[in-house]
């Protein structure tokens, strides 16, 4: 934006597409300008390496400014006064990007195999400060913010940095950690609609009916299945006996009061039962996050999150580990064919048909009332392939059973004439899915 008043208004109205160009520390001709937006603070000070310097409140909405001849040490340390309650934090807008150009390029090409290590939330250290990096793909957004308890769920406080044509938005929020609940607040560039969405790459979610994502570490489990994994790598599995026990974790057995068994309890009860019955593998119905118990996991909203119904991601790792130690393989039902229309999840994620097709003749399952992934979009293919890799690598899953394959392969699946669109060759095959 061209001038001070336009930049200021855009920040105060939470409409600035590039908030990092205005907030934080910048050199302006012969002086340095440091801007902070803290709508709930009564006073803001910054540490210059020797003393705390108070910022001038230039707008009643919560814009504070410091000007000086010497640059401040970065990342800048703030002292926030909330009606005589003092809090020292680092300023998020004085941290640079930690996502490489190569990762952005590979993601745009659909070739970032471990995209879940780049997008989503990651507790990490940056410039000697611990915090959480958030990243999300929303190419049609005017502005994206992270909201959570740490900022009063106020989208004005932590607007994210746009990483150009990749469509990815990023911010490192210092001094927060594991366990924080969060969502992304997205303002659509086209309609101006304000959307609040869960993290498509979130590793954990709060218990239903809540829908917020939760910051967790990628893994803290100490695996004990080295022998199983080594044998799996060399065995001729196509000529080995196979006897599969399919099970829904929430239905196999429950406590007397109706509570689900968690994964650690299932490891103690289900694994010995499967061994005794002579099965070689357990096939689990989907364990990714979903809002409705009755869907048995087949209407997924959190593709990278182990459902909180049955415990934490590390609880699930413990279950798989126990299976392997007992000589039992684990197959996971995986649902890349469709996703539900819940307004807080993937559907119209940035105000447009981002993960799905706009045309319902391509983008909607009539039988299930769900949306079909747009397999022709690189970033969507990257999302799904990275998700398959995630379960196999991070949880040592031995195989994926892909659900509803026919509905993925054929454009006329469960449709009458005139209700579907042919591929570019005039056929019924979904070439992008193949």
N, C-alpha and C positions, 0 to 999 in steps of 0.2 A: 504493500500500500504506500501511497506517495507521501503522505504527511502525517504529522503527529496526531492531529485530531481524529483522522480516519482510523489509524492504528489503535488509538486509545478506545474509541467507540467500539471497534470490532472485538477487542479483548473484553471490555466490560459487558458486551452483549453475547459473548461466547460464540462469535462468528468468524474469528480470525483463522484463516487457512494456514498461516505460518506464524504461530505465536512465538516461536523461538527467535524470530527476527526482531521482535519488539521487547519481550520480557528477557530478563537476565542481564548480563554485562555486555555493553557495546561501546565502541569508540566512536565518538561524534566530533569530528574535526579535532580540536586541541584538548578535548576533555573526554572523560569516561562517564557513561550513564548506566546506572544499575536500576532496573525496574522490577518490582515485586507486586503481584496481585494476591492479597490476602484479605478477603472480604470480612472475615470474622475477627481480625486482629485490631487492637486499638493502637499498638505501636509496633514498629519493625526496626530492628537494628542489624547491621552487618559487621562482621569482624574483619579488620584490615591487616591482621597479623600481630597487632599490638593492643588495639583498643576496639570497643564497640562504637560504631558510628550510627546515629539515628537517621533513618530515612524520613523524608518529608512526605506527608500524606497529601497527594495532589488531587485526589478525588474521594468524595465521601463513600463511594462504592467499595473502596479498599485498594486503590492504587497508590503505591509508595515508591518514591524516587530518591536516589542519591546521585550526586554529581561530584566529580573530583578530577584532579590533574594526574593522579597516579592510578594504575590499574589495581584492582583488588585481587588478592590471591583466590584462585579457583581450584575446585568448586567452592563457591561462596558459602560461608556459614551464617545462618540467620538466628536471631533471637526474636521470637514472637511473643508479644504480650497480649494475652487474652483476658482482659479485665483483671490484671494483676496476677494472672497465672502465666509463668514464663516457660517457654518451650524452645530448646535449641535444636535446629534441624539444618540440613544443607539445602540449598536452592536447586530444585530440579532443572531449572533452565540454564544452569551453568555447567551441565554435563553434556558431552558430545554424544553422537550416535555410536553404538557398539555393534551395529549390524554391518557386515562387509558388503562391498559392491558385488563381490562374487556371489554371495548368498542371494542378493536381490536379483541378479541376472539369472541364476539357476531357478529361482522360484518362478520368475516370469516365464521361463521356458518349460516349466513343469518338471524339472529335473533335480529339485532339492530334496533328496531322499529322506533326510532327517529334518524336514521342515519344522517339526515340533520342537526342535532345539533352538530355532530362531524365533518363531511366532509363539504367542501365548505369554505366560508369566514365568519368569525365572529369577529366583533368589540368587544374587550374585554380588561380587565386589567390583566396583568401578572407581578408578582413581583413588583407591584406598578407602572407599566408603561402601558399606554394605547397604543394599536396598533391593528393589525388585524392578527388573526390566519388563515392560509390557510391549507387545507388538501385535498388530491386528491388520488384516487385509480388508480395506473398505475403499476401493478406488473411486466411488461416486459420492463420497462424503465431502461436505464443506468443512466440517470440523469433527474431530473425534477426541473424546476425553476418557480418562479412567476415573471411575467413581467408586467410592467405598466408604467404610467407616472412618478411614484416615483423613478424608476431606469433607465429611458430612454429606456424602453422596451428591456433591455439588459439581456439576460439569464445568463450571467456570475456573476451578482451581488448578486442575492438571490437564489442560489441552495438550495433545500429542504433536510430535513433529512429523510432518509429511515427508516421506522418502521418495518423492518424485513420481515418475511414471510407473514404478512398481505397484503403486496403490497401497503400500504398507505404511502404517503409522506406528510411531515408537516413542516411548518415554521411559527414562530411568527415574523412579521415585525413590529417593534415598531415605534411609532411617525407618523403613517398614520391613516386615519380614514374613516368615512362614505363618500360615493360618489366617491371613487377611482375606476377607470376602470382597469381591469386586465385580463390576460389570463395565462394559463400554457404552458410553453415551455418544450417539452418532447423530449429527445433523445432516440431513440429505441435501446435497447440492441442488437437486432438481426441484424438490417440493418444499424444502425448508422444514419438513417433519422432523421431530425429535424422537429418536428411538433409543431404547435402553436394552442392550443385548448381552447375553452370556458369551463367554470366550469360546470360539469354535475349537481352539487348541487347548482348552483348560484341562488340567490333569485331575481335578477334583471339584466337586460341587456340594453345596449345602443340601441337607436332607429336604426332600419334598415336604410341603408344597413350595418351599423356598427354591429359587432358581439361580442364585449368585454362584459365580465361580470362586474357588478357594486356592490361594497360593500354597503349593506344597513343593517339596524337593522332588526331583525326578525319581530318585531311588535311595533308600537307606538300608535295603535288605541285604544281608550277607548270604549269598547263595551257597547251597550245599549239594547241588546236583551236577557236580563236575563229571562224575562217571557217566551219568545219563547223557549229558550233552556231548561228551566225547564219543560214546557209542552211537548216538544218533547221527553224528557226522559221517560215520563210515559204514553203517549197517545198510543192507539191501532191503529197505523198508517195503518195497513193492512185492517182495516175496516172503514177507513175515506175516504170521497170523494176526488177524485184526478182529476184535470183538468190542464194539463201542456201546457204552452206557450213556444215553442222552438224558440230561437232567436240567431242570430249571431250579436254580439255587434257592429261589424263594418258595418253592412248592414241595421240595423233596421231604423236608421235615421242618416243623416249627416248634417254638417253645409253647408251653401250656397256655400262655396268655396271648398267643398269636404273633409274637415277635419272630422276625426272621432269624435264622442261624447266621452268624457272621462267617467270614471265610476261614477264620482260625477254628471255629467250632465245626465247620464242615470238614476241615482237614482231619479233625479227630474222629469224626463219625462216618462221613461219606467214603473217605479213602479206604478204611478197613473193610467196609461193606463191599465196595467194588472189587477189592482184592479177593475177598472170600467168594464172590460170585463168579470169579474167573474172567473178568473183563480186562482188556489190555489198555483201553482208553476211556476217558470221560469226555463227552462232548457237552459243553456248557452252552445253554441258550444265552443270548447276548448279556454281557455284564457291563456294557457301557451305560452311561447315564441316560435315564428316560423319565418322563414325568408321570406316567400312568402305570401302576402296578399290573393292571389287567392286560397290558400290551406284551408282557413277558420280555420286554427289552427290544422288541422289533420295531419300535418307533423311537429311534435314538435322537437325542438332542445334544448329548456330549460325547462325541466320538472318541475323544482321547481320555475320557474320565471314567474310572471304575465307579459304578454306582454306589453312592453312600449308604444304600439300604443294607449292604453286606459288609461294610467296613471301609478301610482305607486302601489306596493302591498297594501299600506294602503288605497289608493283610492278604490281598489277592496273590502277591508274589509268594508269600508264605504258603498259601494253599497249593500253588503250582509246584513249589519246591518240594512239599511233602508228597505230592503225587509222584514226582520224578524219583525221589528217594525210595518210594515204595514200588517203583517199576511200572508206574501208570502214566501213559501219555495224556496230554490235554489238548483237545480240539475246541476251538471257539467259534460260535456262530457270529458271522460278521455281516452287516447290513448296508452295503454300498448302493443299493438299488433305489432307495427313497428315504425321505425324512419328513417329519410332521410339520404342520403349518403354524405351530406355536409362535406368537408374535415376538417372543423374547429370545428366540433361538435363530436358526439359520435362515428361515423364510424372509425374503426381501431384506437381507441383512443390512445393506447400507441405503435402503429406500428403493432399491432396484432389484430385479431378479438376478441376484449375483451367483448363488450356488445352483439355482434352478433355471429353467427356461421361462421366458416371459409368456410365450404362447401355450395355453393349457393343453393344446393338442400334442405338445411335446413334453410339457413340464408338470403334468398332474396325473396321478393314478386315480382313476375314477372309482375303482373298487375299494381302495383303502383310505381315500380322502387325504393323500399325502402328496408330496412334491418329488419330482424326479431330478436327479443331479444332471447338470449340463456337462457331460463328459467331453464335449468339444473344447472346453475352456481349460487352458494349461494349468491355471492355479487350482481349479477344482480337481483335476486329475492328480495334481501334486498333493492336495489335501487327502484324497482317498488312498493313494499309494503310500504316502507317508504314514497314514493311519495303520495300514496293513503291516508295514515294516515296524511300526511302534509296538504293536502287540507281540509280534514274533521276537523282536530283539529285547525289548525292555521287560517282558514278562515270560520269556522262554517258552512261549506257546508253540506247540508242535505242528499245528496246522489250522487253517481257517476253512470253515464250511460257509461258502458264500450263499446268502439267502436270496431268493426270488430272482434267480439268474435269467429265467425266461423273460421276465418283465424288463430286464436290462437289454436283452439281445434283440427284441422285436418291437418295432415302433407301433405295430397294430395290436399289441398285447391287450386283450380284453376290450377291444374297441370295435365299433361298427364302422362301415364305410362312411367316409366323410368326417370321422372323429380323430383321424391321425394324418400326419404328414410323411410322405415318403422321403428316403434319403436322396442324395444328389444324383444317384443313378436310377432313381425311380423305384427302388426296392423297399422291402419292409425291414431290413436289417439295420440295427443301430450301429453304424460303423464306428463311431467314436467310442462306444462302450466296448466293442470287440477289440 
